[in-house]
Every structure is written in structure tokens, then in C-alpha cells.
Amino acid sequence: MNPVRALGVVALFILATSASASSFVATTDAVGGALVGTSDASSDATSSLRDDKVVLAARDDAASFVASQGTIRGVRLEAALSHIRQHNPSLAADDLQLAQAILSL
């Protein structure tokens, strides 16, 4: 291989490596930001509901809901989700996030 061609191959390799690294960093930053938002929503929900009897009674149903990936929806869980949303209307968490928050109590 002549020196010009070898230099070209090395330059392409360096450019490709740096592009992949910056793409990975951007993706990691985006995923990390999304997880922080999820964590904030869950912690906001749990901080005000630790002593709530309706929510605590739904722990078994929440476990079934999480384990079944949302397929099994018990009556106590439905009551707790409704109760949480009535008391925290600005809460931007889906049912699975709230069920996981209930389990963390």
C-alpha cells in the first residue's frame, strides 16, 4: 500500500471513531436525561404518599402489574392510581412508573 493511501485509511478510521464516540455520548446523555425525569416523577409521588392507606394496600397489585408488564391490573391498583392522580394532577408519570413507585414505599 502506498503512503498516501495508508494515510487516507488512517484519516478515515480516525474520523469514523470520533463520529461514533460523539454519537454514543449524545445518546447516553439523552437516555440519562430521560431517566432523571422518570426518577424525579417517581420520587415526587412517593414522598407524599408514604402513609396513604389506599396506596399501601395496592402493593400486591402493583407487584403483579409490574411483573406482568402491565397486563394484570388489580382493583386496588386501579383505586391507588386514581387516588394518586386526583391528589397530584400535575404528575406526569405513566401507570408503570406509578406502580414501581408504589413498590418502593
N, CA and C of each residue as an Amber inpcrd file, in Angstrom:
protein
   315
   0.8560000  -1.1640000   0.0000000   0.0000000   0.0000000   0.0000000
   0.9070000   1.2340000   0.0000000   0.5730000   2.1810000  -0.8390000
   1.4260000   3.3720000  -0.8870000   1.1280000   4.2940000   0.2990000
   2.0470000   5.1840000   0.6600000   1.8990000   6.0250000   1.8560000
   0.6780000   6.9400000   1.8250000   0.3040000   7.4290000   0.6690000
  -0.8600000   8.3260000   0.5670000  -2.1340000   7.5510000   0.8750000
  -2.2310000   6.3650000   0.3360000  -3.4060000   5.5310000   0.5750000
  -3.4820000   5.1250000   2.0590000  -2.3590000   4.7620000   2.6550000
  -2.3110000   4.3900000   4.0670000  -2.7230000   5.5610000   4.9500000
  -2.2720000   6.7610000   4.6010000  -2.6480000   7.9560000   5.3510000
  -4.1470000   8.2100000   5.2380000  -4.6980000   7.9870000   4.0430000
  -6.1360000   8.1600000   3.8340000  -6.9510000   7.1860000   4.6690000
  -6.5130000   5.9370000   4.7420000  -7.1950000   4.9160000   5.5390000
  -7.1620000   5.2900000   7.0190000  -6.0020000   5.7420000   7.4880000
  -5.8680000   6.1490000   8.8940000  -6.7660000   7.3420000   9.1920000
  -6.8200000   8.3190000   8.2790000  -7.6660000   9.5050000   8.4730000
  -9.1430000   9.1110000   8.5350000  -9.5780000   8.2140000   7.6440000
 -10.9690000   7.7500000   7.6710000 -11.2870000   7.0130000   8.9700000
 -10.3570000   6.2070000   9.4340000 -10.5530000   5.4780000  10.6810000
 -10.7180000   6.4450000  11.8570000  -9.8870000   7.4670000  11.9030000
  -9.9610000   8.4520000  12.9950000 -11.2800000   9.2020000  12.9500000
 -11.7060000   9.6150000  11.7490000 -12.9800000  10.3300000  11.6200000
 -14.1540000   9.4440000  12.0220000 -14.1350000   8.1980000  11.5920000
 -15.2270000   7.2810000  11.9330000 -15.2830000   7.0280000  13.4310000
 -14.1370000   6.8830000  14.0620000 -14.0900000   6.6350000  15.5060000
 -14.6140000   7.8230000  16.2880000 -14.2250000   9.0270000  15.8950000
 -14.6880000  10.2120000  16.6270000 -16.1770000  10.4300000  16.4190000
 -16.6980000  10.1340000  15.2190000 -18.1290000  10.2770000  14.9700000
 -18.9190000   9.2920000  15.8160000 -18.4330000   8.0570000  15.9210000
 -19.1260000   7.0610000  16.7410000 -19.1110000   7.4510000  18.2070000
 -17.9890000   7.9690000  18.6740000 -17.8810000   8.3640000  20.0780000
 -18.8190000   9.5080000  20.4010000 -18.9020000  10.5000000  19.5290000
 -19.7830000  11.6330000  19.8180000 -21.2460000  11.2180000  19.7350000
 -21.5680000  10.3020000  18.8220000 -22.9340000   9.7870000  18.7320000
 -23.2960000   9.0200000  19.9940000 -22.3600000   8.2270000  20.5050000
 -22.5930000   7.4660000  21.7360000 -22.8140000   8.4030000  22.9210000
 -22.0210000   9.4580000  23.0050000 -22.1630000  10.4180000  24.1040000
 -23.5150000  11.1040000  24.0320000 -23.9440000  11.5080000  22.8400000
 -25.2390000  12.1700000  22.6910000 -26.3780000  11.2340000  23.0810000
 -26.2910000   9.9780000  22.6590000 -27.3270000   9.0030000  23.0140000
 -27.3560000   8.7590000  24.5120000 -26.1850000   8.6220000  25.1130000
 -26.1040000   8.4010000  26.5550000 -26.6760000   9.5820000  27.3210000
 -26.3870000  10.7960000  26.8740000 -26.9220000  11.9860000  27.5280000
 -28.4440000  12.0280000  27.4390000 -28.9880000  11.6690000  26.2900000
 -30.4380000  11.6860000  26.1120000 -31.1150000  10.6520000  27.0070000
 -30.5620000   9.4500000  27.0520000 -31.1400000   8.3910000  27.8930000
 -31.0250000   8.7710000  29.3690000 -29.8710000   9.3080000  29.7580000
 -29.6720000   9.7340000  31.1510000 -30.6670000  10.8050000  31.5560000
 -30.9090000  11.7640000  30.6680000 -31.8820000  12.8230000  30.9620000
 -33.2900000  12.2730000  31.1320000 -33.6510000  11.3050000  30.3070000
 -34.9790000  10.6950000  30.4180000 -35.1310000   9.9460000  31.7390000
 -34.0720000   9.2460000  32.1530000 -34.1350000   8.5030000  33.4120000
 -34.2190000   9.4400000  34.6130000 -33.5520000  10.5790000  34.5450000
 -33.6390000  11.5440000  35.6410000 -35.0570000  12.0490000  35.7670000
 -35.7110000  12.3310000  34.6340000 -37.1000000  12.7830000  34.6770000
 -38.0200000  11.7340000  35.2750000 -37.8010000  10.4870000  34.9290000
 -38.5870000   9.3890000  35.4880000 -38.3530000   9.2710000  36.9840000
 -37.1170000   9.3680000  37.3910000 -36.7770000   9.2700000  38.8090000
 -37.3970000  10.4080000  39.6000000 -37.3690000  11.6210000  39.0400000
 -37.9630000  12.7720000  39.7230000 -39.4660000  12.5790000  39.8950000
 -40.1320000  12.0940000  38.8520000 -41.5780000  11.8840000  38.9370000
 -41.9020000  10.8260000  39.9770000 -41.1360000   9.7570000  40.0000000
 -41.3840000   8.6950000  40.9700000 -41.1280000   9.1610000  42.3910000
 -40.0610000   9.9160000  42.6040000 -39.7560000  10.3680000  43.9600000
 -40.7630000  11.3970000  44.4320000 -41.2880000  12.2470000  43.5150000
 -42.3320000  13.1910000  43.9010000 -43.5840000  12.4450000  44.3660000
 -43.9180000  11.3710000  43.6570000 -45.1130000  10.6130000  44.0130000
 -44.9380000   9.9000000  45.3430000 -43.7730000   9.3250000  45.5690000
 -43.5830000   8.5370000  46.7810000 -43.4370000   9.4010000  48.0170000
 -42.8910000  10.5900000  47.8920000 -42.6540000  11.4140000  49.0790000
 -43.9490000  11.8190000  49.7620000 -45.0230000  12.0240000  49.0030000
 -46.2640000  12.4700000  49.6190000 -47.2370000  11.3330000  49.9070000
 -46.9190000  10.1170000  49.5260000 -47.8760000   9.0170000  49.6480000
 -47.4060000   7.8780000  50.5460000 -46.3510000   8.0880000  51.3020000
 -45.7940000   7.0030000  52.1240000 -46.7720000   6.4600000  53.1700000
 -47.6460000   7.2920000  53.6850000 -48.5720000   6.8720000  54.7440000
 -50.0050000   6.7160000  54.2620000 -50.2090000   6.7450000  52.9580000
 -51.5630000   6.6690000  52.4060000 -52.0300000   5.2150000  52.3810000
 -53.1370000   4.9140000  53.0730000 -53.6230000   3.5340000  53.1890000
 -54.0850000   2.9680000  51.8540000 -54.6850000   3.7960000  51.0060000
 -55.1520000   3.3160000  49.6990000 -53.9620000   2.8750000  48.8500000
 -52.9060000   3.6650000  48.8870000 -51.7160000   3.3590000  48.0940000
 -50.9850000   2.1500000  48.6640000 -50.8210000   2.0980000  49.9660000
 -50.1220000   0.9630000  50.5780000 -50.8590000  -0.3510000  50.3680000
 -52.1810000  -0.2950000  50.3260000 -52.9780000  -1.5060000  50.1070000
 -52.8130000  -2.0550000  48.6880000 -52.2830000  -1.2440000  47.7880000
 -52.1620000  -1.6480000  46.3890000 -50.8040000  -2.2720000  46.0630000
 -49.9780000  -2.5020000  47.0590000 -48.6250000  -3.0110000  46.7830000
 -48.6320000  -4.3700000  46.0740000 -49.4770000  -5.2890000  46.5030000
 -49.5180000  -6.6080000  45.8510000 -49.9820000  -6.4830000  44.3990000
 -51.0040000  -5.6440000  44.1790000 -51.4850000  -5.4350000  42.8100000
 -50.4200000  -4.7370000  41.9650000 -49.6800000  -3.8150000  42.5640000
 -48.6110000  -3.1210000  41.8360000 -47.5150000  -4.1070000  41.4420000
 -47.1990000  -5.0370000  42.3240000 -46.1840000  -6.0460000  42.0130000
 -46.6320000  -6.9210000  40.8450000 -47.8890000  -7.3180000  40.8480000
 -48.4130000  -8.1230000  39.7380000 -48.4070000  -7.3350000  38.4310000
 -48.7540000  -6.0540000  38.5230000 -48.7850000  -5.1900000  37.3500000
 -47.3900000  -5.0430000  36.7430000 -46.4090000  -4.7890000  37.5840000
 -45.0320000  -4.6250000  37.1050000 -44.4910000  -5.9450000  36.5530000
 -44.7300000  -7.0300000  37.2740000 -44.2200000  -8.3380000  36.8390000
 -44.8390000  -8.7840000  35.5120000 -46.0910000  -8.4110000  35.2810000
 -46.7730000  -8.8060000  34.0420000 -46.6260000  -7.7610000  32.9380000
 -45.8030000  -6.7600000  33.1800000 -45.5760000  -5.6660000  32.2320000
 -46.8760000  -4.9690000  31.8510000 -47.7360000  -4.7720000  32.8420000
 -48.9660000  -4.0150000  32.6430000 -50.1790000  -4.8230000  32.2510000
 -50.0560000  -6.1420000  32.1870000 -51.1840000  -6.9720000  31.7780000
 -52.1890000  -7.1680000  32.9130000 -51.7010000  -7.4260000  34.1020000
 -52.5840000  -7.6830000  35.2490000 -52.8280000  -6.3720000  35.9890000
 -54.1000000  -5.9500000  36.0220000 -54.4680000  -4.6890000  36.6630000
 -55.5000000  -4.9910000  37.7500000 -55.0350000  -5.0100000  38.9890000
 -55.9220000  -5.3060000  40.1080000 -56.7720000  -4.1110000  40.5090000
 -57.8450000  -4.3940000  41.2360000 -58.7850000  -3.3620000  41.6760000
 -58.1060000  -2.3680000  42.6160000 -57.2860000  -2.8620000  43.5310000
 -56.6090000  -1.9540000  44.4700000 -55.6140000  -1.0460000  43.7570000
 -54.9410000  -1.5780000  42.7480000 -54.0180000  -0.7480000  41.9830000
 -54.7750000   0.3410000  41.2310000 -55.8750000  -0.0240000  40.6200000
 -56.6830000   0.9690000  39.8990000 -57.1470000   2.0770000  40.8480000
 -57.5610000   1.7010000  42.0460000 -58.0000000   2.6940000  43.0350000
 -56.8320000   3.5880000  43.4450000 -55.6660000   2.9930000  43.6290000
 -54.4920000   3.7710000  44.0340000 -54.0540000   4.7230000  42.9280000
 -54.0510000   4.2620000  41.6860000 -53.6620000   5.1300000  40.5730000
 -54.6120000   6.3060000  40.4470000 -55.8880000   6.0360000  40.5700000
 -56.8880000   7.1140000  40.5290000 -56.6850000   8.0850000  41.6870000
 -56.4580000   7.5530000  42.8660000 -56.2330000   8.3590000  44.0720000
 -54.9890000   9.2510000  43.9210000 -53.9160000   8.6760000  43.4080000
 -52.6710000   9.4360000  43.2130000 -52.8940000  10.5720000  42.2200000
 -53.5640000  10.2680000  41.1280000 -53.7780000  11.3030000  40.0990000
 -54.7390000  12.3930000  40.5710000 -55.6900000  12.0550000  41.4340000
 -56.5940000  13.0720000  41.9860000 -55.8470000  14.0180000  42.9140000
 -54.9130000  13.4850000  43.6760000 -54.1690000  14.3100000  44.6320000
 -52.9510000  15.0000000  44.0190000 -52.5140000  14.5330000  42.8650000
 -51.3450000  15.1140000  42.1800000 -51.6460000  15.2580000  40.6910000
 -52.5370000  16.1750000  40.3310000 -52.9500000  16.2710000  38.9230000
 -51.8260000  16.6640000  37.9620000 -50.7850000  17.3000000  38.4470000
 -49.6990000  17.7150000  37.5540000 -48.6260000  16.6370000  37.3950000
 -48.8050000  15.5060000  38.0440000 -47.8310000  14.4200000  37.9830000
 -47.8190000  13.8200000  36.5760000 -46.6390000  13.7710000  35.9680000
 -46.5070000  13.2660000  34.5950000 -45.8280000  11.9010000  34.6110000
 -46.4690000  10.9270000  35.2180000 -45.9250000   9.5690000  35.2700000
 -46.9830000   8.6130000  34.7260000 -46.5400000   7.5950000  34.0000000
 -47.4950000   6.6190000  33.4940000 -47.8020000   5.5720000  34.5690000
 -48.7100000   4.6620000  34.2600000 -49.1460000   3.6620000  35.2400000
 -47.9960000   2.7880000  35.7280000 -47.1180000   2.3920000  34.8220000
 -45.9960000   1.5310000  35.2120000 -45.0450000   2.2620000  36.1610000
 -44.7760000   3.5290000  35.9010000 -43.9100000   4.3020000  36.7870000
 -44.5460000   4.4560000  38.1590000 -45.8420000   4.6960000  38.2070000
 -46.5290000   4.8320000  39.4940000 -46.5540000   3.5060000  40.2350000
 -46.7590000   2.4100000  39.5200000 -46.7480000   1.0950000  40.1690000
 -45.3670000   0.8070000  40.7560000 -44.3230000   1.1650000  40.0390000
 -42.9690000   0.9750000  40.5680000 -42.7310000   1.8600000  41.7770000
 -43.2910000   3.0700000  41.7640000 -43.1710000   3.9620000  42.9160000
 -43.9050000   3.3830000  44.1120000 -45.0590000   2.7850000  43.8920000
 -45.8080000   2.1560000  44.9820000 -44.9830000   1.0240000  45.5970000
 -44.3170000   0.2600000  44.7610000 -43.4820000  -0.8360000  45.2520000
 -42.2930000  -0.3380000  46.0690000 -41.8530000   0.8700000  45.7910000
 -40.6950000   1.3900000  46.5090000 -41.0440000   1.9580000  47.8740000
 -42.3240000   2.0120000  48.2140000 -42.7420000   2.5500000  49.5160000
 -42.4030000   1.5900000  50.6370000
